[in-house]
Amino acid sequence: MTTTLITGANKGLGFETARRLVAAGHTVYVGSRDAERGRRAAERLGARTVRLDVTDEESVDAAAKTVEAAGGLDVLVNNAGIEWRTPDGVVPGAAELTAVTLRSVFETNVFGMVRVTHAFLPLLQRSAAPVVVNVSSGLASLSREATPGSPGYGYPGVAYPASKATVNMLTIQYAKALPGMRINAVEPGFTATDLNLNTGTQTVREGAEIIVRMAQVGPEGPTGGYFAAEGALPW
């Protein structure tokens, strides 16, 4: 039985990924900042729940101990993430960027991912087929963002794509350092979720496809890659 933890799984892409992996036979932990929301989501899914705030060291360490005591972990999906928008839904551009804003986005999207990965790494290293999926974004592709006409070229924000570009680099370095694991970054596509105020153009079912696929790669599968549903993406 494969045991999987998904951060930020009480809604959106995390919830849909959990639903699909439960259906595939995984024992899934719904990681959620809010314990009650996580409990309700897990009940709907037939999953387990664990309170996990990726920005809180004590919360992450406690979650790791809970999962370890229950038998360990095979798959980690680093899904929790935030985007910076004004209350009226506008994505501010580079001229409005401040260090405070950048730090707040990186705290969840980058430091949170590292915090969770570090805490659960000892459990993953005991698995016969450990897998890590880091939910990135097409906006993290430097080559695409620098090419007029490419998908996402017109996106004005800085903090979110910069954080996800960092996730991509971390994915590469983790994969090189841990060749016994399958560690990849994925681009779900512009999916309608709370993160973008449900302005995305595809459903969570569509967006979760690549996450679910990469969560199920075997020991001979790819590692250190950056993938969308249609295939590998340029860095």
C-alpha positions in Angstrom: 0.0 0.0 0.0 1.4 3.4 -1.0 1.1 6.1 1.6 0.9 9.7 0.3 0.9 13.1 1.9 -0.4 16.1 0.1 0.0 19.6 1.5 -2.8 22.1 1.1 -5.2 19.2 0.2 -8.4 20.4 1.8 -9.5 22.1 -1.4 -8.6 22.8 -5.0 -5.9 20.9 -6.8 -4.8 19.2 -3.6 -8.2 17.9 -2.9 -8.7 16.6 -6.5 -5.3 15.0 -6.4 -6.2 13.3 -3.1 -9.4 12.1 -4.6 -7.7 10.5 -7.6 -5.0 8.9 -5.5 -7.4 7.4 -3.0 -9.3 6.0 -6.0 -5.9 4.6 -7.2 -5.5 2.7 -3.9 -3.2 5.1 -2.1 -3.5 5.8 1.6 -3.7 9.6 1.5 -3.0 12.1 4.2 -4.8 15.4 3.7 -2.4 18.1 4.9 -4.3 21.2 6.0 -3.6 24.4 8.0 -7.1 24.3 9.4 -7.6 21.1 11.3 -11.4 21.1 11.0 -11.3 21.8 7.2 -8.8 19.0 6.8 -11.0 16.6 8.8 -14.1 17.4 6.7 -12.1 17.0 3.5 -10.7 13.7 4.6 -14.1 12.4 5.5 -15.4 13.2 2.0 -12.4 11.5 0.4 -12.0 8.4 2.6 -8.6 9.7 3.5 -6.6 10.5 6.6 -5.9 14.0 7.9 -3.0 15.7 9.5 -2.8 19.4 10.6 0.1 20.8 8.6 0.9 24.5 8.2 4.0 24.7 5.9 5.0 28.0 7.4 5.1 26.6 10.9 8.1 24.5 11.9 6.4 22.9 14.9 3.3 22.0 12.9 5.4 20.4 10.2 7.5 18.4 12.7 4.4 17.2 14.5 2.9 16.1 11.2 6.0 14.1 10.4 5.9 12.4 13.7 2.2 11.5 13.2 2.8 10.0 9.8 5.9 8.2 11.0 4.0 6.6 13.9 1.3 5.4 11.5 3.7 3.6 9.3 5.7 5.9 7.2 5.5 7.7 3.8 6.1 6.8 0.1 4.9 9.9 -1.8 5.1 13.6 -0.9 3.2 16.1 -2.9 4.3 19.7 -2.1 1.1 21.4 -3.3 0.5 24.2 -0.8 1.1 27.6 -2.4 0.0 31.3 -2.5 -0.1 34.0 -5.1 0.1 37.8 -4.4 -3.0 39.7 -5.6 -4.7 42.9 -4.4 -8.1 42.5 -2.7 -9.8 43.3 -6.0 -7.9 40.5 -7.7 -5.2 42.5 -9.5 -1.7 41.0 -9.9 0.7 43.9 -9.1 3.8 44.2 -11.3 7.5 44.7 -10.7 7.1 48.4 -9.9 4.9 47.5 -6.9 7.0 44.6 -5.6 8.4 45.0 -2.1 10.8 42.8 -0.1 8.0 42.2 2.4 5.7 40.9 -0.3 8.4 38.7 -1.9 9.2 37.3 1.5 5.6 36.4 2.3 5.2 34.5 -0.9 8.5 32.7 -0.6 7.6 31.7 3.0 4.9 29.4 1.7 6.0 28.5 -1.8 9.7 28.0 -1.2 10.6 27.9 2.5 7.5 25.9 3.2 8.3 23.4 0.5 11.9 23.0 1.9 10.6 22.8 5.5 8.2 19.9 4.6 10.6 18.1 2.4 13.3 18.2 5.1 11.0 17.0 7.8 9.6 14.0 5.8 12.9 13.1 4.0 13.9 10.5 6.6 10.5 8.7 6.1 10.8 8.8 2.4 14.3 7.4 2.5 12.9 4.3 4.2 10.4 3.7 1.4 11.1 1.2 -1.4 9.9 3.6 -4.0 9.9 7.2 -2.8 8.5 10.0 -4.9 8.3 13.8 -4.4 6.1 16.0 -6.6 6.7 19.7 -6.4 3.8 21.7 -7.8 5.4 24.5 -9.8 3.9 26.6 -12.6 4.4 27.3 -16.3 5.3 30.8 -15.1 8.5 29.4 -13.6 9.9 28.7 -17.1 12.6 31.4 -17.6 12.8 30.6 -21.3 9.1 30.9 -21.9 8.8 34.1 -19.7 11.5 35.7 -21.7 9.9 34.9 -25.1 7.2 37.2 -26.4 4.1 35.3 -27.4 4.9 32.3 -25.1 2.2 31.1 -22.6 2.3 33.4 -19.6 4.6 36.0 -21.1 2.0 38.7 -20.4 1.7 37.8 -16.7 2.8 41.0 -14.8 3.5 39.5 -11.4 7.0 38.8 -10.0 6.7 37.1 -6.6 4.8 34.0 -7.7 6.8 33.1 -10.8 10.1 33.9 -8.9 9.1 31.5 -6.1 8.2 28.8 -8.5 11.4 29.2 -10.5 13.1 28.6 -7.2 11.0 25.5 -6.7 12.3 24.3 -10.0 15.9 24.8 -9.0 15.3 23.1 -5.7 13.8 20.1 -7.6 16.9 19.8 -9.8 19.2 19.9 -6.8 17.2 17.5 -4.7 17.0 15.0 -7.6 20.8 15.1 -8.1 21.5 14.7 -4.4 18.9 11.9 -3.9 19.1 9.6 -7.0 17.2 6.8 -5.3 14.0 9.0 -5.3 11.9 10.3 -8.2 11.6 14.0 -7.6 9.9 16.2 -10.2 8.3 19.6 -10.7 4.9 19.8 -12.4 2.9 22.6 -14.1 -0.8 22.0 -13.6 -1.9 24.7 -16.0 -4.1 27.8 -15.5 -6.6 26.1 -13.2 -9.6 27.7 -11.6 -8.8 27.6 -7.8 -9.0 30.0 -4.9 -5.3 30.8 -5.5 -6.2 32.8 -8.6 -9.7 33.8 -7.5 -11.1 31.1 -9.8 -10.1 32.9 -12.9 -8.3 29.9 -14.4 -9.4 28.5 -17.7 -9.4 24.8 -16.8 -10.9 22.6 -14.1 -9.2 21.0 -11.1 -9.8 17.6 -12.7 -7.7 18.8 -15.7 -5.1 20.5 -13.6 -4.6 17.5 -11.3 -3.8 15.2 -14.1 0.0 15.8 -14.2 0.2 15.8 -10.4 -1.5 12.4 -10.2 0.6 11.0 -13.0 3.9 12.0 -11.5 2.8 10.9 -8.0 2.6 7.4 -9.4 5.9 7.1 -11.3 7.9 4.0 -10.5 11.6 3.6 -9.7 12.5 3.7 -13.4 10.5 6.9 -14.0 11.9 10.3 -14.7 13.5 12.4 -12.0 14.8 16.0 -11.9 12.3 17.0 -14.6 9.7 19.7 -15.2 6.5 18.4 -16.7 3.0 19.5 -17.8 0.3 17.2 -19.0 1.6 17.4 -22.6 5.2 16.6 -21.7 8.4 18.1 -20.5 8.7 21.9 -20.3 11.7 24.1 -21.0 13.5 25.5 -17.9 
